[in-house]
Amino acid sequence: MSPVPETIAGTGFQAEVIRTDRVKTASIRLEAGKVSVVVPRSTPTERIESLLRAKDRWIREKLLLHREHAPSRPKEYVSGEAFAYLGKHFRLKVEAGGTGGAKLRNGYLSVGVPSSVKNREASIRQALEAWYRQHALAKLEEKTARYAKLIGVEPQSVAIKTFRGRWGSCSRDGKLVFNWMIILAPHRIVDYVVVHELCHLRHHDHSPAFWRCVEGAIPDYRVCRAWLKANAGRLER
């Protein structure tokens, strides 16, 4: 099993920490919209965090330029394309035959396409969306139950929907509805969205009391909120 990469959260981005004996000073790299910090192996985490804070504005400006100039290419739903799930990317593997449907198997999102299908792309897209919706509902129900106990609220129900421009809603009678596409984001971002809606069961506004409720469960909620704002367009496929 590959080791889990060391990462540090910046304002709206995650920086991967690369520790090595080959360098004597720290440096920041931005490649293909990803941030990495190359440091001597024994560099304290506090020193890396300080470096990222000092370069925060520069990093965000470079990332913004990358997003603005990155070519917008629609998905073609062919083998080899990358699809996000909980912040990780998995390659699509299209397999001929079978009864249709998508599965996460051996590190791939595999989709079987029945031989009788006429519109191959539509079939794959529908199978993937069904898979995402199924897993989104299960994961959101799980996270809602966990954080509801922490916050001390009792939601009545959890459902998913396709929203544009929002990630969730909370009715006064305790019904939570989430945008299923949030499942593409990293775990911590999904946690933030769940906590945000749960705190609306106690505070039906965005008052200081509401944000204190959010902060009680997600201390770095400002980072999560900034990440979501910066990456919303990439999640809403």
Kinemage of the C-alpha trace (Angstrom):
@kinemage 1
@onewidth
@group {chain A} dominant
@subgroup {mainchain}
@vectorlist {calphas} color= white
{ca met a 1} P 0.000 0.000 0.000
{ca ser a 2} L 1.341 3.434 -0.921
{ca pro a 3} L 1.964 5.810 2.008
{ca val a 4} L -0.582 8.579 2.558
{ca pro a 5} L 0.868 11.880 1.275
{ca glu a 6} L 1.567 14.539 3.897
{ca thr a 7} L -0.552 17.601 3.184
{ca ile a 8} L -1.117 21.008 4.740
{ca ala a 9} L -4.243 23.086 4.160
{ca gly a 10} L -3.807 26.561 2.747
{ca thr a 11} L -6.483 29.139 1.973
{ca gly a 12} L -8.522 27.294 -0.604
{ca phe a 13} L -5.854 24.740 -1.534
{ca gln a 14} L -4.033 21.685 -0.237
{ca ala a 15} L -0.236 21.625 -0.394
{ca glu a 16} L 1.588 18.300 -0.572
{ca val a 17} L 4.739 18.164 1.539
{ca ile a 18} L 7.709 16.434 -0.080
{ca arg a 19} L 10.504 15.712 2.409
{ca thr a 20} L 13.892 14.854 0.963
{ca asp a 21} L 17.585 14.783 1.818
{ca arg a 22} L 18.434 16.305 -1.558
{ca val a 23} L 17.654 19.932 -0.690
{ca lys a 24} L 18.895 22.313 1.977
{ca thr a 25} L 16.182 24.958 1.693
{ca ala a 26} L 12.416 24.885 1.270
{ca ser a 27} L 10.733 25.730 -2.019
{ca ile a 28} L 7.164 25.879 -3.332
{ca arg a 29} L 6.197 24.311 -6.644
{ca leu a 30} L 3.021 24.774 -8.657
{ca glu a 31} L 2.509 22.256 -11.435
{ca ala a 32} L -0.743 21.530 -13.261
{ca gly a 33} L -2.722 23.398 -10.612
{ca lys a 34} L -1.241 21.417 -7.723
{ca val a 35} L 0.829 22.891 -4.891
{ca ser a 36} L 3.781 21.095 -3.342
{ca val a 37} L 6.401 22.166 -0.821
{ca val a 38} L 9.826 20.548 -1.113
{ca val a 39} L 11.692 20.720 2.188
{ca pro a 40} L 14.672 19.127 3.959
{ca arg a 41} L 13.492 15.953 5.660
{ca ser a 42} L 13.714 17.272 9.218
{ca thr a 43} L 11.849 20.550 8.610
{ca pro a 44} L 9.222 21.115 11.361
{ca thr a 45} L 5.619 21.255 10.214
{ca glu a 46} L 5.266 24.663 11.880
{ca arg a 47} L 8.007 26.044 9.625
{ca ile a 48} L 6.222 24.731 6.517
{ca glu a 49} L 2.908 26.231 7.655
{ca ser a 50} L 4.643 29.577 8.212
{ca leu a 51} L 6.112 29.450 4.701
{ca leu a 52} L 2.704 28.725 3.174
{ca arg a 53} L 1.112 31.606 5.099
{ca ala a 54} L 3.824 33.974 3.888
{ca lys a 55} L 3.284 32.887 0.270
{ca asp a 56} L -0.482 32.481 0.531
{ca arg a 57} L -1.448 35.357 -1.733
{ca trp a 58} L 1.145 34.458 -4.368
{ca ile a 59} L -0.005 30.829 -4.409
{ca arg a 60} L -3.675 31.748 -4.763
{ca glu a 61} L -2.910 34.169 -7.584
{ca lys a 62} L -0.949 31.492 -9.465
{ca leu a 63} L -3.715 28.936 -8.957
{ca leu a 64} L -6.309 31.408 -10.200
{ca leu a 65} L -4.262 32.059 -13.334
{ca his a 66} L -3.980 28.321 -13.922
{ca arg a 67} L -7.745 27.824 -13.620
{ca glu a 68} L -8.465 30.755 -15.920
{ca his a 69} L -6.145 29.454 -18.618
{ca ala a 70} L -6.826 25.750 -18.227
{ca pro a 71} L -8.688 24.472 -21.281
{ca ser a 72} L -12.272 23.523 -20.564
{ca arg a 73} L -12.757 20.128 -22.151
{ca pro a 74} L -16.036 18.290 -21.707
{ca lys a 75} L -15.913 14.691 -20.594
{ca glu a 76} L -15.949 12.147 -23.403
{ca tyr a 77} L -16.668 9.162 -21.118
{ca val a 78} L -13.928 6.961 -22.488
{ca ser a 79} L -11.453 4.674 -20.756
{ca gly a 80} L -8.627 6.580 -19.103
{ca glu a 81} L -10.529 9.727 -18.144
{ca ala a 82} L -10.239 10.764 -14.488
{ca phe a 83} L -13.279 11.094 -12.245
{ca ala a 84} L -13.189 12.486 -8.712
{ca tyr a 85} L -14.663 10.795 -5.649
{ca leu a 86} L -14.122 12.169 -2.127
{ca gly a 87} L -11.140 14.174 -3.300
{ca lys a 88} L -9.347 11.324 -5.052
{ca his a 89} L -9.258 10.677 -8.778
{ca phe a 90} L -10.021 7.334 -10.370
{ca arg a 91} L -9.587 6.357 -13.999
{ca leu a 92} L -12.611 5.237 -15.954
{ca lys a 93} L -12.546 1.731 -17.410
{ca val a 94} L -15.253 1.047 -19.959
{ca glu a 95} L -15.985 -2.663 -20.404
{ca ala a 96} L -18.088 -4.072 -23.211
{ca gly a 97} L -20.894 -6.432 -22.274
{ca gly a 98} L -22.592 -6.944 -18.954
{ca thr a 99} L -25.804 -5.439 -17.671
{ca gly a 100} L -24.564 -1.888 -17.224
{ca gly a 101} L -23.864 -0.084 -13.968
{ca ala a 102} L -20.689 1.312 -12.405
{ca lys a 103} L -18.379 -0.116 -9.758
{ca leu a 104} L -15.253 1.108 -7.988
{ca arg a 105} L -12.948 -1.863 -8.466
{ca asn a 106} L -9.170 -2.290 -8.279
{ca gly a 107} L -8.642 1.460 -8.289
{ca tyr a 108} L -10.828 2.037 -11.368
{ca leu a 109} L -14.377 3.236 -11.917
{ca ser a 110} L -15.549 0.408 -14.136
{ca val a 111} L -18.673 0.727 -16.255
{ca gly a 112} L -20.153 -2.151 -18.209
{ca val a 113} L -21.886 -1.223 -21.452
{ca pro a 114} L -24.445 -3.749 -22.737
{ca ser a 115} L -24.009 -4.688 -26.384
{ca ser a 116} L -27.577 -3.553 -27.120
{ca val a 117} L -26.851 0.059 -26.135
{ca lys a 118} L -27.074 2.543 -29.008
{ca asn a 119} L -25.870 5.707 -27.224
{ca arg a 120} L -22.697 4.544 -25.513
{ca glu a 121} L -21.776 7.904 -23.990
{ca ala a 122} L -25.226 8.478 -22.508
{ca ser a 123} L -25.238 4.970 -21.036
{ca ile a 124} L -21.873 5.509 -19.336
{ca arg a 125} L -22.850 8.944 -18.048
{ca gln a 126} L -26.105 7.623 -16.588
{ca ala a 127} L -24.346 4.678 -14.940
{ca leu a 128} L -21.768 6.962 -13.344
{ca glu a 129} L -24.361 9.423 -12.073
{ca ala a 130} L -26.404 6.596 -10.557
{ca trp a 131} L -23.265 5.314 -8.826
{ca tyr a 132} L -22.383 8.774 -7.518
{ca arg a 133} L -25.908 9.377 -6.247
{ca gln a 134} L -26.029 6.034 -4.434
{ca his a 135} L -22.711 6.597 -2.705
{ca ala a 136} L -23.421 10.258 -2.022
{ca leu a 137} L -26.622 9.449 -0.150
{ca ala a 138} L -24.975 6.716 1.923
{ca lys a 139} L -21.973 8.883 2.805
{ca leu a 140} L -24.072 11.957 3.603
{ca glu a 141} L -26.411 9.942 5.826
{ca glu a 142} L -23.400 8.543 7.655
{ca lys a 143} L -21.758 11.928 8.171
{ca thr a 144} L -25.047 13.581 9.149
{ca ala a 145} L -25.687 11.003 11.872
{ca arg a 146} L -22.152 11.404 13.250
{ca tyr a 147} L -22.116 15.201 13.344
{ca ala a 148} L -25.724 15.506 14.539
{ca lys a 149} L -24.700 13.796 17.776
{ca leu a 150} L -21.721 16.116 18.145
{ca ile a 151} L -23.778 19.262 17.554
{ca gly a 152} L -26.780 18.039 19.538
{ca val a 153} L -29.498 18.202 16.879
{ca glu a 154} L -31.913 15.679 15.386
{ca pro a 155} L -32.504 16.040 11.639
{ca gln a 156} L -35.688 14.446 10.338
{ca ser a 157} L -34.349 13.197 7.009
{ca val a 158} L -31.471 13.338 4.535
{ca ala a 159} L -31.954 13.473 0.777
{ca ile a 160} L -29.936 14.382 -2.316
{ca lys a 161} L -30.762 16.563 -5.287
{ca thr a 162} L -29.114 18.305 -8.222
{ca phe a 163} L -28.597 21.929 -7.234
{ca arg a 164} L -26.919 24.722 -9.127
{ca gly a 165} L -25.032 27.296 -7.102
{ca arg a 166} L -25.609 25.693 -3.692
{ca trp a 167} L -24.520 22.599 -1.785
{ca gly a 168} L -27.356 22.001 0.614
{ca ser a 169} L -30.526 23.227 2.257
{ca cys a 170} L -32.204 22.828 5.633
{ca ser a 171} L -35.914 23.238 6.235
{ca arg a 172} L -37.310 24.408 9.541
{ca asp a 173} L -38.793 20.960 10.149
{ca gly a 174} L -35.343 19.377 10.004
{ca lys a 175} L -35.206 17.997 6.462
{ca leu a 176} L -31.721 18.201 4.962
{ca val a 177} L -31.141 18.107 1.210
{ca phe a 178} L -27.639 18.003 -0.276
{ca asn a 179} L -26.243 18.494 -3.740
{ca trp a 180} L -25.004 15.003 -4.625
{ca met a 181} L -22.042 16.467 -6.499
{ca ile a 182} L -20.401 17.442 -3.190
{ca ile a 183} L -19.272 13.788 -3.060
{ca leu a 184} L -16.571 14.711 -5.567
{ca ala a 185} L -14.884 16.926 -2.956
{ca pro a 186} L -12.444 15.753 -0.235
{ca his a 187} L -13.867 14.286 2.980
{ca arg a 188} L -13.186 17.436 5.012
{ca ile a 189} L -15.145 19.578 2.575
{ca val a 190} L -18.104 17.198 2.687
{ca asp a 191} L -17.918 17.332 6.498
{ca tyr a 192} L -18.067 21.132 6.368
{ca val a 193} L -21.156 21.136 4.146
{ca val a 194} L -22.918 18.644 6.440
{ca val a 195} L -22.052 20.626 9.565
{ca his a 196} L -23.141 23.871 7.876
{ca glu a 197} L -26.634 22.513 7.277
{ca leu a 198} L -26.887 20.856 10.699
{ca cys a 199} L -26.017 24.120 12.435
{ca his a 200} L -28.966 25.700 10.628
{ca leu a 201} L -31.170 23.480 12.788
{ca arg a 202} L -30.003 25.623 15.720
{ca his a 203} L -29.537 28.949 13.949
{ca his a 204} L -31.658 29.787 10.888
{ca asp a 205} L -29.273 32.481 9.718
{ca his a 206} L -25.568 33.175 9.285
{ca ser a 207} L -25.143 35.030 12.530
{ca pro a 208} L -21.968 34.921 14.669
{ca ala a 209} L -23.690 32.254 16.779
{ca phe a 210} L -24.196 30.131 13.668
{ca trp a 211} L -20.524 30.339 12.690
{ca arg a 212} L -19.484 29.496 16.264
{ca cys a 213} L -21.612 26.360 15.924
{ca val a 214} L -19.829 25.459 12.688
{ca glu a 215} L -16.417 26.200 14.178
{ca gly a 216} L -17.166 23.958 17.148
{ca ala a 217} L -17.293 20.946 14.811
{ca ile a 218} L -14.990 22.166 12.005
{ca pro a 219} L -12.297 24.445 13.521
{ca asp a 220} L -10.788 25.138 10.073
{ca tyr a 221} L -14.151 25.850 8.436
{ca arg a 222} L -12.798 29.043 6.852
{ca val a 223} L -10.287 26.981 4.893
{ca cys a 224} L -13.031 24.572 3.824
{ca arg a 225} L -15.307 27.415 2.792
{ca ala a 226} L -12.521 29.035 0.740
{ca trp a 227} L -11.685 25.698 -0.915
{ca leu a 228} L -15.314 25.166 -1.859
{ca lys a 229} L -15.626 28.657 -3.308
{ca ala a 230} L -12.440 28.226 -5.361
{ca asn a 231} L -13.324 24.756 -6.657
{ca ala a 232} L -17.118 24.915 -7.049
{ca gly a 233} L -16.925 25.092 -10.825
{ca arg a 234} L -14.878 21.910 -11.036
{ca leu a 235} L -17.301 19.969 -8.839
{ca glu a 236} L -20.457 21.030 -10.650
{ca arg a 237} L -19.805 18.923 -13.736
